[in-house]
């Protein structure tokens, strides 16, 4: 086996693991969204975002502290530390904004309209990664992103009227795209557990003033649901961060659309909503987009002269 073929094999193996992690994260995250929508009748979106971060930090912080005690990270120059923390603050700010705006949207308009606008994220992330991270645009992966968007439209079938709340969901999707690109850019700087703990801590600080202004005491059932929401959020974010350590944005972006499949399955098992033919067609297109990415061959680097 030549050095290039061995390197390509390792890269392909890492890429497939990243795809598996990303796909799993997207399939389970609708559970957290469904809980947030259920609780939105008694709590403001900013408060729900804050308590989800608090619950998630409760799960991940002990693991992060134990990991740091066993293997402290290497010392870094002040300039490098400054760039790292600036990137983490920006990254968390985009995520906090995206999730809070999304909670605002789903509390005011049908989930279909919100999702239809929100799922601009994978397309925007693919294009932003090509500009900011200089990722080469692969025709197969661009096709997969476009197919994923078509599949999303078939599933959610958003209304033709564009309201201010629909535009809020659109801005949420763009913020999520920025978060995905920054996650890829910073994924190698710290272990995934540490990165997630920092992200959650910064998110709690950013949302605290808004949470205090809209404070409402959850019921016992609400507290249990908040803990479940935090656990699902922890697992999905940890898998997403790990995925971006292994694969490029344009590779993983189409798998964001798998969230629709998770939402469809959740709606069927919890509420008995049977998907329509258009929904099944959209799911088939999304699966096809994922298969295009999964079967795409890596491109060999140019030969050295």
GUSE-875075 format. One record per residue (C-alpha): x, y, z; residue number from 1. Coordinates in nm, 3 decimals. Example, Ala and Ser with C-alpha at 12.3 -4.5 7.8 and 13.67 -1.06 7.14 Angstrom:
<sites>
u:1.230&v:-0.450&w:0.780&pos:1 $
u:1.367&v:-0.106&w:0.714&pos:2 $
</sites>
This chain:
<sites>
u:0.000&v:0.000&w:0.000&pos:1 $
u:0.145&v:0.338&w:-0.107&pos:2 $
u:0.175&v:0.627&w:0.140&pos:3 $
u:-0.101&v:0.815&w:-0.041&pos:4 $
u:-0.338&v:0.518&w:-0.045&pos:5 $
u:-0.274&v:0.457&w:0.326&pos:6 $
u:-0.336&v:0.826&w:0.402&pos:7 $
u:-0.650&v:0.826&w:0.185&pos:8 $
u:-0.776&v:0.516&w:0.366&pos:9 $
u:-0.733&v:0.680&w:0.708&pos:10 $
u:-0.897&v:0.999&w:0.584&pos:11 $
u:-1.188&v:0.803&w:0.442&pos:12 $
u:-1.228&v:0.608&w:0.767&pos:13 $
u:-1.231&v:0.929&w:0.972&pos:14 $
u:-1.478&v:1.084&w:0.727&pos:15 $
u:-1.718&v:0.790&w:0.756&pos:16 $
u:-1.701&v:0.805&w:1.137&pos:17 $
u:-1.772&v:1.179&w:1.119&pos:18 $
u:-2.072&v:1.113&w:0.896&pos:19 $
u:-2.205&v:0.850&w:1.138&pos:20 $
u:-2.170&v:1.087&w:1.435&pos:21 $
u:-2.333&v:1.375&w:1.249&pos:22 $
u:-2.622&v:1.160&w:1.126&pos:23 $
u:-2.689&v:1.025&w:1.476&pos:24 $
u:-2.680&v:1.375&w:1.627&pos:25 $
u:-2.932&v:1.505&w:1.373&pos:26 $
u:-3.167&v:1.212&w:1.429&pos:27 $
u:-3.187&v:1.263&w:1.807&pos:28 $
u:-3.192&v:1.645&w:1.828&pos:29 $
u:-3.566&v:1.671&w:1.733&pos:30 $
u:-3.642&v:1.526&w:2.077&pos:31 $
u:-3.495&v:1.839&w:2.234&pos:32 $
u:-3.681&v:2.065&w:1.989&pos:33 $
u:-4.012&v:1.890&w:2.059&pos:34 $
u:-3.965&v:1.939&w:2.435&pos:35 $
u:-3.883&v:2.308&w:2.379&pos:36 $
u:-4.198&v:2.354&w:2.170&pos:37 $
u:-4.406&v:2.177&w:2.436&pos:38 $
u:-4.262&v:2.400&w:2.712&pos:39 $
u:-4.291&v:2.722&w:2.508&pos:40 $
u:-4.652&v:2.759&w:2.624&pos:41 $
u:-4.533&v:2.849&w:2.973&pos:42 $
u:-4.179&v:2.981&w:2.923&pos:43 $
u:-4.005&v:3.241&w:2.705&pos:44 $
u:-3.760&v:3.122&w:2.432&pos:45 $
u:-3.456&v:3.285&w:2.596&pos:46 $
u:-3.536&v:3.117&w:2.929&pos:47 $
u:-3.573&v:2.777&w:2.756&pos:48 $
u:-3.241&v:2.823&w:2.578&pos:49 $
u:-3.074&v:2.914&w:2.908&pos:50 $
u:-3.211&v:2.621&w:3.110&pos:51 $
u:-3.117&v:2.381&w:2.831&pos:52 $
u:-2.759&v:2.505&w:2.851&pos:53 $
u:-2.760&v:2.478&w:3.231&pos:54 $
u:-2.892&v:2.121&w:3.220&pos:55 $
u:-2.642&v:2.022&w:2.951&pos:56 $
u:-2.350&v:2.173&w:3.144&pos:57 $
u:-2.454&v:1.970&w:3.448&pos:58 $
u:-2.401&v:1.654&w:3.244&pos:59 $
u:-2.078&v:1.747&w:3.068&pos:60 $
u:-1.884&v:1.954&w:3.326&pos:61 $
u:-1.784&v:1.661&w:3.555&pos:62 $
u:-1.656&v:1.470&w:3.252&pos:63 $
u:-1.459&v:1.773&w:3.128&pos:64 $
u:-1.301&v:1.836&w:3.470&pos:65 $
u:-1.204&v:1.470&w:3.507&pos:66 $
u:-1.055&v:1.465&w:3.158&pos:67 $
u:-0.857&v:1.783&w:3.225&pos:68 $
u:-0.726&v:1.646&w:3.557&pos:69 $
u:-0.600&v:1.332&w:3.386&pos:70 $
u:-0.449&v:1.502&w:3.080&pos:71 $
u:-0.397&v:1.881&w:3.111&pos:72 $
u:-0.369&v:2.055&w:2.777&pos:73 $
u:-0.036&v:2.200&w:2.655&pos:74 $
u:0.053&v:2.558&w:2.745&pos:75 $
u:-0.024&v:2.805&w:2.465&pos:76 $
u:0.110&v:3.149&w:2.379&pos:77 $
u:-0.106&v:3.447&w:2.488&pos:78 $
u:-0.175&v:3.545&w:2.125&pos:79 $
u:-0.290&v:3.191&w:2.044&pos:80 $
u:-0.508&v:3.187&w:2.356&pos:81 $
u:-0.663&v:3.519&w:2.257&pos:82 $
u:-0.753&v:3.397&w:1.908&pos:83 $
u:-0.895&v:3.076&w:2.051&pos:84 $
u:-1.122&v:3.250&w:2.301&pos:85 $
u:-1.238&v:3.506&w:2.043&pos:86 $
u:-1.334&v:3.221&w:1.809&pos:87 $
u:-1.515&v:3.038&w:2.091&pos:88 $
u:-1.709&v:3.351&w:2.190&pos:89 $
u:-1.815&v:3.415&w:1.830&pos:90 $
u:-1.902&v:3.051&w:1.777&pos:91 $
u:-2.116&v:3.034&w:2.091&pos:92 $
u:-2.282&v:3.369&w:2.011&pos:93 $
u:-2.391&v:3.238&w:1.671&pos:94 $
u:-2.530&v:2.919&w:1.828&pos:95 $
u:-2.711&v:3.101&w:2.109&pos:96 $
u:-2.863&v:3.342&w:1.857&pos:97 $
u:-2.962&v:3.061&w:1.622&pos:98 $
u:-3.132&v:2.851&w:1.890&pos:99 $
u:-3.307&v:3.143&w:2.060&pos:100 $
u:-3.443&v:3.278&w:1.730&pos:101 $
u:-3.551&v:2.928&w:1.631&pos:102 $
u:-3.741&v:2.887&w:1.960&pos:103 $
u:-3.906&v:3.225&w:1.896&pos:104 $
u:-4.010&v:3.110&w:1.548&pos:105 $
u:-4.154&v:2.771&w:1.647&pos:106 $
u:-4.350&v:2.934&w:1.929&pos:107 $
u:-4.523&v:3.170&w:1.684&pos:108 $
u:-4.557&v:2.990&w:1.350&pos:109 $
u:-4.612&v:2.631&w:1.236&pos:110 $
u:-4.306&v:2.408&w:1.265&pos:111 $
u:-4.316&v:2.349&w:0.887&pos:112 $
u:-4.270&v:2.719&w:0.809&pos:113 $
u:-3.991&v:2.755&w:1.064&pos:114 $
u:-3.803&v:2.449&w:0.942&pos:115 $
u:-3.841&v:2.549&w:0.577&pos:116 $
u:-3.657&v:2.875&w:0.648&pos:117 $
u:-3.413&v:2.731&w:0.904&pos:118 $
u:-3.279&v:2.471&w:0.661&pos:119 $
u:-3.094&v:2.731&w:0.462&pos:120 $
u:-2.812&v:2.643&w:0.708&pos:121 $
u:-2.645&v:2.352&w:0.522&pos:122 $
u:-2.634&v:2.538&w:0.189&pos:123 $
u:-2.500&v:2.854&w:0.355&pos:124 $
u:-2.244&v:2.651&w:0.555&pos:125 $
u:-2.114&v:2.480&w:0.243&pos:126 $
u:-2.061&v:2.813&w:0.066&pos:127 $
u:-1.916&v:2.988&w:0.373&pos:128 $
u:-1.668&v:2.702&w:0.428&pos:129 $
u:-1.546&v:2.739&w:0.071&pos:130 $
u:-1.483&v:3.112&w:0.131&pos:131 $
u:-1.360&v:3.117&w:0.491&pos:132 $
u:-1.186&v:2.779&w:0.522&pos:133 $
u:-1.086&v:2.739&w:0.155&pos:134 $
u:-1.252&v:2.400&w:0.136&pos:135 $
u:-1.260&v:2.280&w:-0.224&pos:136 $
u:-1.612&v:2.269&w:-0.361&pos:137 $
u:-1.680&v:1.915&w:-0.473&pos:138 $
u:-1.957&v:1.879&w:-0.734&pos:139 $
u:-2.095&v:1.570&w:-0.565&pos:140 $
u:-2.114&v:1.740&w:-0.228&pos:141 $
u:-2.269&v:2.055&w:-0.373&pos:142 $
u:-2.527&v:1.833&w:-0.543&pos:143 $
u:-2.590&v:1.656&w:-0.211&pos:144 $
u:-2.647&v:1.988&w:-0.034&pos:145 $
u:-2.888&v:2.102&w:-0.305&pos:146 $
u:-3.074&v:1.770&w:-0.298&pos:147 $
u:-3.097&v:1.789&w:0.080&pos:148 $
u:-3.258&v:2.132&w:0.052&pos:149 $
u:-3.509&v:2.004&w:-0.205&pos:150 $
u:-3.588&v:1.712&w:0.024&pos:151 $
u:-3.639&v:1.950&w:0.315&pos:152 $
u:-3.887&v:2.155&w:0.113&pos:153 $
u:-4.078&v:1.839&w:0.017&pos:154 $
u:-4.100&v:1.735&w:0.382&pos:155 $
u:-4.195&v:2.063&w:0.542&pos:156 $
u:-4.381&v:2.224&w:0.246&pos:157 $
u:-4.361&v:2.576&w:0.392&pos:158 $
u:-4.643&v:2.821&w:0.325&pos:159 $
u:-4.619&v:3.075&w:0.047&pos:160 $
u:-4.665&v:3.374&w:0.277&pos:161 $
u:-4.345&v:3.516&w:0.421&pos:162 $
u:-4.400&v:3.665&w:0.766&pos:163 $
u:-4.162&v:3.840&w:1.001&pos:164 $
u:-4.146&v:3.521&w:1.207&pos:165 $
u:-4.045&v:3.323&w:0.898&pos:166 $
u:-3.763&v:3.572&w:0.843&pos:167 $
u:-3.660&v:3.516&w:1.206&pos:168 $
u:-3.626&v:3.144&w:1.128&pos:169 $
u:-3.424&v:3.234&w:0.816&pos:170 $
u:-3.180&v:3.442&w:1.022&pos:171 $
u:-3.162&v:3.151&w:1.267&pos:172 $
u:-3.054&v:2.921&w:0.985&pos:173 $
u:-2.782&v:3.161&w:0.871&pos:174 $
u:-2.648&v:3.192&w:1.227&pos:175 $
u:-2.640&v:2.812&w:1.249&pos:176 $
u:-2.436&v:2.802&w:0.927&pos:177 $
u:-2.181&v:3.040&w:1.082&pos:178 $
u:-2.169&v:2.819&w:1.392&pos:179 $
u:-2.103&v:2.507&w:1.182&pos:180 $
u:-1.816&v:2.673&w:0.994&pos:181 $
u:-1.656&v:2.807&w:1.314&pos:182 $
u:-1.695&v:2.464&w:1.475&pos:183 $
u:-1.495&v:2.313&w:1.191&pos:184 $
u:-1.234&v:2.590&w:1.217&pos:185 $
u:-1.180&v:2.536&w:1.592&pos:186 $
u:-1.251&v:2.163&w:1.620&pos:187 $
u:-0.884&v:2.065&w:1.650&pos:188 $
u:-0.796&v:2.315&w:1.924&pos:189 $
u:-0.940&v:2.125&w:2.223&pos:190 $
u:-1.098&v:1.783&w:2.292&pos:191 $
u:-1.473&v:1.772&w:2.211&pos:192 $
u:-1.574&v:1.747&w:2.579&pos:193 $
u:-1.371&v:2.059&w:2.666&pos:194 $
u:-1.504&v:2.249&w:2.365&pos:195 $
u:-1.864&v:2.166&w:2.460&pos:196 $
u:-1.811&v:2.266&w:2.825&pos:197 $
u:-1.669&v:2.603&w:2.715&pos:198 $
u:-1.955&v:2.650&w:2.467&pos:199 $
u:-2.220&v:2.580&w:2.731&pos:200 $
u:-2.054&v:2.803&w:2.994&pos:201 $
u:-2.032&v:3.096&w:2.752&pos:202 $
u:-2.390&v:3.037&w:2.639&pos:203 $
u:-2.515&v:3.045&w:3.000&pos:204 $
u:-2.339&v:3.378&w:3.063&pos:205 $
u:-2.471&v:3.531&w:2.739&pos:206 $
u:-2.831&v:3.426&w:2.805&pos:207 $
u:-2.840&v:3.493&w:3.182&pos:208 $
u:-2.970&v:3.855&w:3.165&pos:209 $
u:-3.252&v:3.753&w:2.929&pos:210 $
u:-3.335&v:3.447&w:3.141&pos:211 $
u:-3.360&v:3.661&w:3.455&pos:212 $
u:-3.588&v:3.911&w:3.282&pos:213 $
u:-3.821&v:3.633&w:3.166&pos:214 $
u:-3.784&v:3.402&w:3.466&pos:215 $
u:-4.063&v:3.146&w:3.522&pos:216 $
u:-4.053&v:2.854&w:3.764&pos:217 $
u:-4.089&v:2.516&w:3.590&pos:218 $
u:-4.322&v:2.251&w:3.731&pos:219 $
u:-4.190&v:1.912&w:3.845&pos:220 $
u:-4.280&v:1.769&w:3.504&pos:221 $
u:-4.113&v:2.068&w:3.341&pos:222 $
u:-3.791&v:2.009&w:3.535&pos:223 $
u:-3.778&v:1.646&w:3.423&pos:224 $
u:-3.835&v:1.753&w:3.063&pos:225 $
u:-3.565&v:2.019&w:3.094&pos:226 $
u:-3.317&v:1.755&w:3.219&pos:227 $
u:-3.406&v:1.531&w:2.924&pos:228 $
u:-3.369&v:1.826&w:2.687&pos:229 $
u:-3.025&v:1.899&w:2.834&pos:230 $
u:-2.914&v:1.537&w:2.803&pos:231 $
u:-3.019&v:1.515&w:2.438&pos:232 $
u:-2.855&v:1.851&w:2.368&pos:233 $
u:-2.532&v:1.734&w:2.533&pos:234 $
u:-2.514&v:1.413&w:2.331&pos:235 $
u:-2.602&v:1.576&w:1.999&pos:236 $
u:-2.359&v:1.867&w:2.043&pos:237 $
u:-2.079&v:1.636&w:2.154&pos:238 $
u:-2.130&v:1.418&w:1.847&pos:239 $
u:-2.147&v:1.724&w:1.619&pos:240 $
u:-1.821&v:1.869&w:1.753&pos:241 $
u:-1.652&v:1.527&w:1.723&pos:242 $
u:-1.782&v:1.493&w:1.366&pos:243 $
u:-1.624&v:1.823&w:1.262&pos:244 $
u:-1.289&v:1.703&w:1.395&pos:245 $
u:-1.307&v:1.423&w:1.139&pos:246 $
u:-1.475&v:1.563&w:0.827&pos:247 $
u:-1.519&v:1.886&w:0.632&pos:248 $
u:-1.821&v:2.116&w:0.645&pos:249 $
u:-1.929&v:2.037&w:0.290&pos:250 $
u:-1.921&v:1.665&w:0.372&pos:251 $
u:-2.134&v:1.693&w:0.686&pos:252 $
u:-2.371&v:1.975&w:0.588&pos:253 $
u:-2.622&v:1.758&w:0.394&pos:254 $
u:-2.670&v:1.538&w:0.700&pos:255 $
u:-2.824&v:1.832&w:0.888&pos:256 $
u:-3.137&v:1.750&w:0.688&pos:257 $
u:-3.164&v:1.418&w:0.870&pos:258 $
u:-3.318&v:1.620&w:1.152&pos:259 $
u:-3.634&v:1.616&w:0.942&pos:260 $
u:-3.642&v:1.237&w:0.947&pos:261 $
u:-3.602&v:1.238&w:1.324&pos:262 $
u:-3.882&v:1.493&w:1.357&pos:263 $
u:-4.107&v:1.287&w:1.128&pos:264 $
u:-4.044&v:0.968&w:1.327&pos:265 $
u:-4.101&v:1.150&w:1.656&pos:266 $
u:-4.428&v:1.295&w:1.531&pos:267 $
u:-4.549&v:0.950&w:1.425&pos:268 $
u:-4.459&v:0.769&w:1.749&pos:269 $
u:-4.570&v:1.047&w:1.986&pos:270 $
u:-4.871&v:1.192&w:1.806&pos:271 $
u:-4.966&v:0.932&w:1.544&pos:272 $
u:-4.898&v:1.168&w:1.254&pos:273 $
u:-4.862&v:0.951&w:0.943&pos:274 $
u:-4.627&v:1.113&w:0.688&pos:275 $
u:-4.778&v:1.202&w:0.351&pos:276 $
u:-4.646&v:1.082&w:0.016&pos:277 $
u:-4.466&v:1.414&w:-0.029&pos:278 $
u:-4.296&v:1.365&w:0.308&pos:279 $
u:-4.179&v:1.016&w:0.214&pos:280 $
u:-4.051&v:1.155&w:-0.118&pos:281 $
u:-3.857&v:1.424&w:0.069&pos:282 $
u:-3.706&v:1.166&w:0.303&pos:283 $
u:-3.601&v:0.957&w:0.002&pos:284 $
u:-3.427&v:1.261&w:-0.152&pos:285 $
u:-3.249&v:1.336&w:0.178&pos:286 $
u:-3.128&v:0.976&w:0.202&pos:287 $
u:-3.007&v:0.998&w:-0.158&pos:288 $
u:-2.813&v:1.314&w:-0.072&pos:289 $
u:-2.646&v:1.133&w:0.217&pos:290 $
u:-2.555&v:0.837&w:-0.003&pos:291 $
u:-2.394&v:1.071&w:-0.258&pos:292 $
u:-2.167&v:1.207&w:0.016&pos:293 $
u:-2.099&v:0.866&w:0.167&pos:294 $
u:-1.995&v:0.711&w:-0.166&pos:295 $
u:-1.798&v:1.008&w:-0.303&pos:296 $
u:-1.437&v:0.915&w:-0.375&pos:297 $
u:-1.160&v:1.129&w:-0.224&pos:298 $
u:-0.963&v:1.334&w:-0.473&pos:299 $
u:-0.591&v:1.262&w:-0.486&pos:300 $
u:-0.365&v:1.562&w:-0.418&pos:301 $
u:-0.163&v:1.693&w:-0.712&pos:302 $
u:0.164&v:1.514&w:-0.774&pos:303 $
u:0.478&v:1.679&w:-0.640&pos:304 $
u:0.720&v:1.790&w:-0.909&pos:305 $
</sites>
